[in-house]
Amino acid sequence: MKNEDVMNIAKKRGFLWSSFEIYSGVAGFFDYGPLGAILKNKIMNKWRDYYLVGEGFYEIESPTIMPEEALKASGHVDHFNDPMTECKDCLEVFRADHIIKEATGDEVEGLENQDLTEILSDEQIPCPKCGGHLTHVWSYNLMFQTLIGAKGKKTGYMRPETAQGIFIPFKRLLRFFRGKLPFGVVQLGKAYRNEISPRQGVIRLREFTQAEAEIFVDPRDKKHPSFQNVAQQVLTLYTAEAQEEEGEPLQITAQEAVSKDVVSSQMLTYQLCLADKFMEDLGIPKDVIRFRQHMKTEMAHYAIDCWDVEIHTDRYGWIEVIGIADRTDFDLKSHSQHSKEDLSVFIEYDEPRSVTKMAVKPDMKKFGPLFKGNAPKIMNFLKETDPTRIKEAFDENGVYELELEGETFQLTPDIISFEEVEETVRGEKVYPHVIEPSYGIDRITYSVLLHCFTQEDDRNIFHFPPDIAPVGVNVFPLVNKDELVGIANQIRDNLRGEGIIAEVDTSGTIGRRYARSDEIGTPFAVTVDHQSLEDDTVTIRERDSQEQVRVLLSEVPGKVNDLLLKKIKFSDL
């Protein structure tokens, strides 16, 4: 299988290793070796090129440990669960929906625990490890819990996503962007999920890297100013409707996807196009990329539309590598309610408007003596509350109850009246909606390794695009002689002076050195031979075509730099 070949080369050449190998390893953790770490970092830097430089977003960095109250507000404490089942015989635990999918082929993600329990029983699905009996299904929270401080009085969690670290400082971010929508903020970093039984290598990790953008938009205007640039881009969209009918994905332009309501907005469709371009830019073929829409059973409660970018693999089938969702205003509203901080945005109208509004008018002769010191905060509450809610409560129950700071107060018609007032309104407060592209960097790195790898005759080759290849150039003296090695070392040093990762290899025949260079995906090789001593020229060899071009020694750093940055093609030489 291609997966096995790739992982064997990845281990052999220092891309990926199982963590803690000398202690028998721990599932769900991987080390990036010397080449893997460079490859992953180059992928992340390319992501930054797309979103920071290309889109004009800004990056922040927040702590990886979060206090419980923040993750309570986001819903993770109560709802960030996976369905678990246990084998009565060997006591091994498994994720129930994954076990069912492996056994039946049916997609059951999002079903209730009781439904999953019934499927395990009806289909008589055995323990995949020992063949024993699986128990009922229950919910298991995926977050790593920790204690903050020496006395451990404050509960915290390792963050399960980077997004919340952007929502929480929203007021400061809004001020940074001068109070204007839309704007985008990104964060790249580690996230942690205590997976039940990770058995898919780097596809399911307990510690992983996310690259997330949170794009805050006016909920009334989800058009994208640059949409025309992508309008004719063709996307492969596997809609929820097609999945329900076991149909095929659509080949459709971005413009058609919006006009036919296949995707909910221009803003969301633009992000699909951006992700598509990014994956192709990493060398992943278009025919293994598709966008799968979340079905109703799996759609997050806060989302109105969500699409997964999926990559096809020989071992795992279609795997999600990016999730792109319209999260609506759920996060900002929830953090506003829990923190008592106003995270809305004031949007000014083009022209002031005169409006007639219903206003609450307290009878201050009764109001003050009745509520005493609590009167000011109740008054502030009434100013911010929709009067129709109070009026409806009076009509239905004769009383309106409100809770403030743990106390309950009763308002009655004898102390409150209503009047219509005319006001000049210059704008209104809204909670921005959030468009979120969330990239799984580890899964993307695996996809790049998988789909850039080929075996041609007796050659193993990683066809990495030049700008993400871990080593840019290998420099080879044709034979291991001092005068050739000296020139090779000088070329290497000149290349490094240009910021290019370059290595000299003198071991073995030139053919074996080319093969080693191809096996780690180095796009170009510079060879120093006896002619170099005579006319100060060397050859540059391209990995994919194996063609060679002779250039002046002095031209090597500039030519190679242009090749690696894709400013020129090898054929241009």
PAPA-751154 format. One record per residue (C-alpha): residue in one letter; x, y, z. Coordinates in pm, whole numbers, padded with zeros to 5 digits, always signed. Example, Ala and Ser with C-alpha at 12.3 -4.5 7.8 and 13.67 -1.06 7.14 Angstrom:
2
REC torlum     c1     c2     c3
REC      a +01230 -00450 +00780
REC      s +01367 -00106 +00714
***
This chain:
573
REC torlum     c1     c2     c3
REC      m +00000 +00000 +00000
REC      k +00114 +00354 -00075
REC      n +00050 +00459 +00287
REC      e +00293 +00195 +00416
REC      d +00559 +00290 +00160
REC      v +00526 +00659 +00250
REC      m +00539 +00599 +00626
REC      n +00842 +00370 +00590
REC      i +01030 +00636 +00392
REC      a +00907 +00905 +00636
REC      k +01055 +00713 +00930
REC      k +01375 +00621 +00744
REC      r +01449 +00973 +00623
REC      g +01349 +01171 +00932
REC      f +01004 +01308 +00851
REC      l +00785 +01134 +01113
REC      w +00853 +00906 +01407
REC      s +00631 +00757 +01675
REC      s +00684 +00950 +01999
REC      f +00844 +00793 +02308
REC      e +00963 +00488 +02109
REC      i +01216 +00376 +02369
REC      y +00928 +00354 +02620
REC      s +00707 +00152 +02381
REC      g +00532 +00466 +02251
REC      v +00200 +00630 +02335
REC      a -00087 +00627 +02083
REC      g -00188 +00964 +01945
REC      f +00155 +01130 +01959
REC      f +00414 +01174 +01682
REC      d +00754 +01343 +01654
REC      y +00843 +01546 +01348
REC      g +01201 +01462 +01259
REC      p +01453 +01705 +01107
REC      l +01292 +01703 +00761
REC      g +00934 +01671 +00884
REC      a +00964 +01975 +01110
REC      i +01091 +02190 +00819
REC      l +00815 +02061 +00588
REC      k +00544 +02132 +00846
REC      n +00681 +02481 +00917
REC      k +00695 +02563 +00545
REC      i +00331 +02456 +00509
REC      m +00237 +02682 +00801
REC      n +00434 +02971 +00654
REC      k +00259 +02924 +00319
REC      w -00072 +02935 +00510
REC      r +00042 +03263 +00662
REC      d +00124 +03391 +00312
REC      y -00234 +03316 +00208
REC      y -00413 +03463 +00510
REC      l -00184 +03731 +00653
REC      v -00029 +03865 +00333
REC      g -00295 +03769 +00078
REC      e -00608 +03838 +00284
REC      g -00469 +04108 +00513
REC      f -00558 +03930 +00838
REC      y -00354 +03960 +01158
REC      e -00216 +03683 +01380
REC      i -00238 +03660 +01758
REC      e -00111 +03406 +02011
REC      s -00309 +03303 +02319
REC      p -00237 +03054 +02601
REC      t -00283 +02682 +02541
REC      i -00430 +02641 +02892
REC      m -00773 +02796 +02941
REC      p -00980 +02846 +03260
REC      e -01294 +02638 +03300
REC      e -01534 +02933 +03282
REC      a -01413 +03026 +02931
REC      l -01471 +02674 +02800
REC      k -01799 +02652 +02990
REC      a -01920 +02954 +02795
REC      s -01805 +02806 +02463
REC      g -01995 +02483 +02533
REC      h -01690 +02258 +02546
REC      v -01728 +02159 +02911
REC      d -02083 +02034 +02860
REC      h -02091 +01928 +02495
REC      f -01742 +01842 +02368
REC      n -01801 +01469 +02388
REC      d -01747 +01154 +02183
REC      p -01952 +00832 +02215
REC      m -01755 +00563 +02399
REC      t -01807 +00189 +02435
REC      e -01604 -00066 +02633
REC      c -01534 -00436 +02583
REC      k -01655 -00641 +02880
REC      d -01383 -00903 +02821
REC      c -01057 -00716 +02750
REC      l -01175 -00380 +02898
REC      e -01044 -00190 +02594
REC      v -01241 +00126 +02506
REC      f -01339 +00243 +02158
REC      r -01520 +00528 +01988
REC      a -01860 +00374 +01915
REC      d -01942 +00553 +01587
REC      h -01603 +00457 +01441
REC      i -01646 +00091 +01538
REC      i -01989 +00084 +01374
REC      k -01864 +00252 +01055
REC      e -01575 +00004 +01027
REC      a -01810 -00290 +01077
REC      t -02106 -00180 +00862
REC      g -01977 +00097 +00636
REC      d -02261 +00323 +00754
REC      e -02196 +00685 +00855
REC      v -02349 +00720 +01205
REC      e -02165 +01024 +01340
REC      g -02406 +01253 +01525
REC      l -02654 +00984 +01632
REC      e -02767 +00972 +01996
REC      n -02591 +00731 +02234
REC      q -02903 +00516 +02266
REC      d -02923 +00476 +01889
REC      l -02557 +00373 +01873
REC      t -02610 +00123 +02155
REC      e -02899 -00034 +01966
REC      i -02690 -00062 +01647
REC      l -02407 -00235 +01836
REC      s -02660 -00481 +01978
REC      d -02870 -00538 +01664
REC      e -02568 -00585 +01437
REC      q -02386 -00790 +01704
REC      i -02068 -00594 +01645
REC      p -01781 -00754 +01842
REC      c -01478 -00594 +02006
REC      p -01224 -00534 +01726
REC      k -00940 -00637 +01955
REC      c -01059 -00964 +02115
REC      g -01402 -01031 +01966
REC      g -01572 -00979 +02303
REC      h -01902 -00810 +02391
REC      l -01927 -00430 +02371
REC      t -02116 -00238 +02640
REC      h -02370 +00044 +02608
REC      v -02251 +00379 +02470
REC      w -02186 +00681 +02692
REC      s -02045 +01032 +02645
REC      y -01677 +01099 +02707
REC      n -01538 +01454 +02730
REC      l -01231 +01492 +02510
REC      m -01055 +01774 +02696
REC      f -00738 +01729 +02902
REC      q -00816 +01868 +03247
REC      t -00554 +02034 +03464
REC      l -00529 +02242 +03781
REC      i -00400 +02600 +03775
REC      g -00182 +02728 +04060
REC      a +00010 +02564 +04342
REC      k -00301 +02500 +04550
REC      g -00493 +02370 +04250
REC      k -00808 +02564 +04334
REC      k -00873 +02673 +03977
REC      t -00970 +02418 +03714
REC      g -00832 +02456 +03365
REC      y -00817 +02261 +03040
REC      m -00571 +02228 +02758
REC      r -00746 +02414 +02478
REC      p -00935 +02187 +02236
REC      e -00916 +02449 +01958
REC      t -00741 +02780 +01895
REC      a -01063 +02965 +01804
REC      q -01173 +03056 +02159
REC      g -00846 +03242 +02213
REC      i -00961 +03479 +01938
REC      f -01321 +03526 +02054
REC      i -01235 +03612 +02415
REC      p -01025 +03928 +02344
REC      f -01276 +04043 +02079
REC      k -01321 +04390 +02232
REC      r -00949 +04462 +02200
REC      l -00939 +04320 +01849
REC      l -01236 +04534 +01747
REC      r -01053 +04842 +01875
REC      f -00738 +04736 +01682
REC      f -00944 +04719 +01361
REC      r -01098 +05062 +01441
REC      g -01444 +04919 +01499
REC      k -01501 +04831 +01132
REC      l -01636 +04503 +00992
REC      p -01537 +04276 +00827
REC      f -01195 +04182 +00965
REC      g -01003 +03859 +01011
REC      v -00782 +03728 +01291
REC      v -00577 +03407 +01277
REC      q -00399 +03182 +01520
REC      l -00162 +02891 +01459
REC      g -00073 +02663 +01745
REC      k -00125 +02346 +01941
REC      a -00461 +02208 +02045
REC      y -00533 +01900 +02255
REC      r -00801 +01632 +02252
REC      n -00783 +01321 +02466
REC      e -00899 +01086 +02191
REC      i -01055 +00759 +02307
REC      s -00849 +00518 +02098
REC      p -00644 +00688 +01826
REC      r -00550 +00420 +01574
REC      q -00495 +00619 +01255
REC      g -00140 +00749 +01285
REC      v -00116 +01125 +01227
REC      i -00483 +01137 +01120
REC      r -00600 +01128 +01482
REC      l -00364 +01286 +01732
REC      r -00404 +01387 +02094
REC      e -00177 +01687 +02041
REC      f -00201 +01857 +01704
REC      t -00149 +02186 +01525
REC      q -00436 +02403 +01403
REC      a -00433 +02705 +01176
REC      e -00761 +02888 +01220
REC      a -00898 +03215 +01087
REC      e -01198 +03387 +01244
REC      i -01354 +03632 +00999
REC      f -01599 +03869 +01169
REC      v -01869 +03992 +00932
REC      d -02187 +04198 +00939
REC      p -02467 +03935 +00958
REC      r -02671 +04140 +00709
REC      d -02396 +04148 +00445
REC      k -02203 +03829 +00368
REC      k -02077 +03936 +00027
REC      h -01702 +03922 -00038
REC      p -01533 +04223 -00205
REC      s -01301 +03996 -00406
REC      f -01556 +03730 -00498
REC      q -01532 +03807 -00871
REC      n -01170 +03688 -00860
REC      v -01288 +03335 -00776
REC      a -01636 +03336 -00933
REC      q -01541 +03101 -01218
REC      q -01330 +02866 -01006
REC      v -01469 +02511 -01027
REC      l -01526 +02328 -00698
REC      t -01617 +01965 -00628
REC      l -01909 +01993 -00384
REC      y -02060 +01687 -00216
REC      t -02382 +01831 -00080
REC      a -02584 +01698 +00214
REC      e -02866 +01620 -00029
REC      a -02636 +01415 -00253
REC      q -02510 +01221 +00048
REC      e -02863 +01140 +00163
REC      e -02950 +01013 -00185
REC      e -02615 +00836 -00226
REC      g -02548 +01054 -00528
REC      e -02231 +01200 -00674
REC      p -02051 +01529 -00599
REC      l -02123 +01835 -00816
REC      q -01866 +02004 -01039
REC      i -01979 +02364 -01010
REC      t -01838 +02715 -01028
REC      a -01825 +02935 -00721
REC      q -02073 +03173 -00884
REC      e -02323 +02892 -00943
REC      a -02274 +02761 -00589
REC      v -02391 +03096 -00451
REC      s -02666 +03172 -00703
REC      k -02819 +02825 -00661
REC      d -02792 +02839 -00278
REC      v -02565 +02534 -00270
REC      v -02337 +02729 -00034
REC      s -02498 +02980 +00201
REC      s -02299 +03295 +00116
REC      q -02029 +03455 -00097
REC      m -01807 +03488 +00209
REC      l -01821 +03114 +00281
REC      t -01779 +03017 -00085
REC      y -01474 +03243 -00116
REC      q -01313 +03052 +00171
REC      l -01382 +02721 -00006
REC      c -01203 +02857 -00313
REC      l -00910 +02979 -00106
REC      a -00872 +02637 +00059
REC      d -00889 +02467 -00281
REC      k -00609 +02686 -00417
REC      f -00400 +02629 -00104
REC      m -00422 +02249 -00128
REC      e -00331 +02251 -00497
REC      d -00041 +02486 -00421
REC      l +00092 +02218 -00185
REC      g +00107 +01968 -00470
REC      i -00214 +01777 -00390
REC      p -00395 +01676 -00713
REC      k -00736 +01829 -00773
REC      d -00895 +01488 -00835
REC      v -00838 +01378 -00473
REC      i -00992 +01697 -00324
REC      r -01362 +01742 -00252
REC      f -01580 +01960 -00028
REC      r -01835 +01764 +00176
REC      q -02124 +01952 +00335
REC      h -02219 +01858 +00690
REC      m -02548 +01673 +00712
REC      k -02816 +01783 +00959
REC      t -02725 +01505 +01203
REC      e -02363 +01621 +01228
REC      m -02399 +02000 +01191
REC      a -02274 +02182 +01500
REC      h -02557 +02351 +01687
REC      y -02404 +02694 +01629
REC      a -02347 +02658 +01252
REC      i -02584 +02738 +00963
REC      d -02354 +02588 +00698
REC      c -02034 +02385 +00721
REC      w -01810 +02216 +00465
REC      d -01518 +01981 +00515
REC      v -01228 +01980 +00272
REC      e -01157 +01610 +00229
REC      i -00857 +01434 +00074
REC      h -00877 +01079 -00056
REC      t -00625 +00832 +00084
REC      d -00562 +00469 -00004
REC      r -00579 +00350 +00356
REC      y -00832 +00574 +00532
REC      g -01059 +00672 +00243
REC      w -01176 +01035 +00249
REC      i -01029 +01225 +00546
REC      e -01120 +01573 +00667
REC      v -00824 +01813 +00662
REC      i -01005 +02150 +00680
REC      g -01341 +02253 +00822
REC      i -01502 +02574 +00692
REC      a -01810 +02692 +00883
REC      d -02044 +02984 +00928
REC      r -02054 +02987 +01309
REC      t -02314 +03269 +01319
REC      d -02300 +03485 +01635
REC      f -02299 +03193 +01880
REC      d -01951 +03245 +02026
REC      l -01964 +03620 +02084
REC      k -02317 +03604 +02227
REC      s -02226 +03318 +02460
REC      h -01911 +03488 +02590
REC      s -02110 +03812 +02634
REC      q -02371 +03634 +02846
REC      h -02118 +03450 +03063
REC      s -01866 +03732 +03107
REC      k -02122 +04018 +03129
REC      e -01909 +04207 +02875
REC      d -02074 +04357 +02569
REC      l -01912 +04195 +02263
REC      s -02146 +04350 +02008
REC      v -02043 +04602 +01740
REC      f -02205 +04940 +01678
REC      i -02269 +04977 +01305
REC      e -02338 +05333 +01196
REC      y -02608 +05403 +00935
REC      d -02524 +05599 +00621
REC      e -02786 +05854 +00730
REC      p -02945 +05900 +01076
REC      r -03300 +05762 +01103
REC      s -03599 +05881 +01303
REC      v -03779 +05591 +01470
REC      t -04070 +05558 +01708
REC      k -03992 +05329 +01996
REC      m -04168 +05200 +02302
REC      a -03992 +05305 +02620
REC      v -04023 +05195 +02983
REC      k -04122 +05472 +03224
REC      p -04073 +05384 +03594
REC      d -04280 +05560 +03860
REC      m -03983 +05694 +04058
REC      k -04194 +05780 +04366
REC      k -04256 +05406 +04411
REC      f -03954 +05264 +04230
REC      g -03682 +05416 +04450
REC      p -03831 +05332 +04792
REC      l -03919 +04978 +04676
REC      f -03576 +04873 +04540
REC      k -03355 +05113 +04739
REC      g -02984 +05048 +04655
REC      n -03072 +04806 +04375
REC      a -03272 +05071 +04188
REC      p -02979 +05200 +03972
REC      k -02882 +04858 +03834
REC      i -03247 +04770 +03767
REC      m -03283 +05100 +03580
REC      n -02976 +05015 +03368
REC      f -03127 +04676 +03294
REC      l -03454 +04836 +03179
REC      k -03266 +05068 +02942
REC      e -03103 +04768 +02768
REC      t -03411 +04542 +02762
REC      d -03676 +04521 +02493
REC      p -03990 +04678 +02652
REC      t -04220 +04439 +02461
REC      r -04088 +04148 +02668
REC      i -04192 +04325 +02989
REC      k -04529 +04425 +02844
REC      e -04600 +04067 +02729
REC      a -04514 +03935 +03077
REC      f -04755 +04188 +03232
REC      d -05033 +04081 +02994
REC      e -04976 +03711 +03062
REC      n -04879 +03696 +03429
REC      g -04929 +04044 +03572
REC      v -04564 +04050 +03676
REC      y -04218 +04052 +03517
REC      e -03936 +03874 +03706
REC      l -03577 +03958 +03641
REC      e -03256 +03811 +03782
REC      l -02957 +04032 +03851
REC      e -02641 +03917 +04026
REC      g -02815 +03621 +04184
REC      e -03116 +03818 +04310
REC      t -03473 +03806 +04175
REC      f -03681 +04124 +04148
REC      q -04049 +04158 +04057
REC      l -04177 +04442 +03841
REC      t -04551 +04512 +03832
REC      p -04775 +04746 +03624
REC      d -04828 +04984 +03914
REC      i -04460 +05088 +03916
REC      i -04392 +05075 +03540
REC      s -04576 +05228 +03245
REC      f -04495 +05243 +02874
REC      e -04481 +05532 +02632
REC      e -04392 +05585 +02269
REC      v -04097 +05816 +02205
REC      e -03937 +05936 +01883
REC      e -03562 +05902 +01861
REC      t -03292 +05981 +01609
REC      v -03093 +05662 +01559
REC      r -02745 +05682 +01410
REC      g -02681 +05309 +01401
REC      e -02742 +04982 +01577
REC      k -02557 +04719 +01775
REC      v -02516 +04374 +01621
REC      y -02325 +04061 +01711
REC      p -02096 +03980 +01417
REC      h -02126 +03643 +01249
REC      v -01807 +03441 +01217
REC      i -01681 +03258 +00908
REC      e -01418 +03008 +01021
REC      p -01174 +02812 +00804
REC      s -00998 +02567 +01039
REC      y -00695 +02384 +00897
REC      g -00555 +02064 +01049
REC      i -00185 +02111 +00975
REC      d -00081 +01756 +01069
REC      r -00339 +01594 +00841
REC      i -00242 +01833 +00562
REC      t +00126 +01743 +00610
REC      y +00038 +01374 +00590
REC      s -00166 +01440 +00273
REC      v +00130 +01621 +00116
REC      l +00362 +01330 +00197
REC      l +00111 +01081 +00057
REC      h +00021 +01256 -00266
REC      c +00364 +01394 -00351
REC      f +00522 +01045 -00329
REC      t +00583 +00825 -00633
REC      q +00787 +00516 -00712
REC      e +00943 +00530 -01057
REC      d +01146 +00221 -01155
REC      d +01380 +00187 -00857
REC      r +01347 +00553 -00747
REC      n +01146 +00675 -00448
REC      i +01056 +01040 -00506
REC      f +00876 +01307 -00306
REC      h +00760 +01561 -00566
REC      f +00728 +01848 -00318
REC      p +00666 +02190 -00474
REC      p +01001 +02375 -00461
REC      d +00883 +02632 -00206
REC      i +00786 +02374 +00059
REC      a +01060 +02112 +00007
REC      p +01252 +02069 +00335
REC      v +01595 +02086 +00166
REC      g +01613 +02326 -00126
REC      v +01939 +02213 -00287
REC      n +02188 +01933 -00251
REC      v +02540 +02009 -00370
REC      f +02747 +01718 -00505
REC      p +03113 +01706 -00601
REC      l +03123 +01451 -00886
REC      v +03399 +01265 -00704
REC      n +03527 +01304 -00350
REC      k +03837 +01510 -00427
REC      d +03951 +01809 -00225
REC      e +03941 +02063 -00507
REC      l +03581 +01966 -00601
REC      v +03466 +01936 -00239
REC      g +03605 +02284 -00168
REC      i +03397 +02438 -00447
REC      a +03091 +02242 -00332
REC      n +03129 +02375 +00024
REC      q +03161 +02731 -00108
REC      i +02842 +02691 -00317
REC      r +02659 +02554 -00012
REC      d +02770 +02850 +00200
REC      n +02665 +03099 -00069
REC      l +02323 +02933 -00094
REC      r +02279 +02944 +00283
REC      g +02369 +03311 +00270
REC      e +02060 +03356 +00052
REC      g +01844 +03185 +00315
REC      i +01831 +02853 +00127
REC      i +01863 +02522 +00312
REC      a +02147 +02344 +00129
REC      e +02361 +02039 +00204
REC      v +02678 +01885 +00060
REC      d +02684 +01506 +00009
REC      t +03008 +01328 -00084
REC      s +02919 +00970 +00011
REC      g +02878 +00702 -00261
REC      t +02837 +00724 -00635
REC      i +02673 +01028 -00794
REC      g +02377 +00809 -00894
REC      r +02316 +00703 -00534
REC      r +02342 +01060 -00417
REC      y +02082 +01171 -00671
REC      a +01857 +00889 -00551
REC      r +01893 +00995 -00186
REC      s +01821 +01354 -00284
REC      d +01505 +01250 -00472
REC      e +01392 +01036 -00180
REC      i +01377 +01336 +00053
REC      g +01215 +01553 -00213
REC      t +01500 +01798 -00278
REC      p +01393 +01976 -00599
REC      f +01738 +02072 -00730
REC      a +02092 +01940 -00717
REC      v +02409 +02130 -00808
REC      t +02697 +01914 -00930
REC      v +03061 +02023 -00935
REC      d +03277 +01835 -01187
REC      h +03621 +01870 -01349
REC      q +03490 +02121 -01603
REC      s +03403 +02346 -01307
REC      l +03779 +02382 -01242
REC      e +03831 +02502 -01598
REC      d +03543 +02742 -01669
REC      d +03369 +02813 -01333
REC      t +03044 +02642 -01440
REC      v +02836 +02376 -01266
REC      t +02523 +02179 -01352
REC      i +02182 +02229 -01194
REC      r +01968 +01913 -01204
REC      e +01591 +01915 -01169
REC      r +01445 +01633 -00957
REC      d +01128 +01565 -01155
REC      s +01258 +01569 -01513
REC      q +01618 +01464 -01426
REC      e +01733 +01720 -01682
REC      q +02049 +01922 -01626
REC      v +02155 +02274 -01728
REC      r +02500 +02422 -01704
REC      v +02530 +02769 -01546
REC      l +02805 +02996 -01420
REC      l +02914 +02937 -01063
REC      s +02836 +03300 -00975
REC      e +02478 +03262 -01102
REC      v +02389 +02961 -00884
REC      p +02246 +03140 -00573
REC      g +02026 +03377 -00777
REC      k +01902 +03112 -01021
REC      v +01828 +02858 -00746
REC      n +01651 +03118 -00532
REC      d +01425 +03213 -00825
REC      l +01351 +02844 -00891
REC      l +01261 +02777 -00526
REC      l +01035 +03082 -00510
REC      k +00874 +02970 -00840
REC      k +00963 +03301 -01004
REC      i +01104 +03103 -01299
REC      k +01062 +02748 -01427
REC      f +01350 +02510 -01485
REC      s +01279 +02523 -01858
REC      d +01352 +02900 -01844
REC      l +01718 +02818 -01775
***
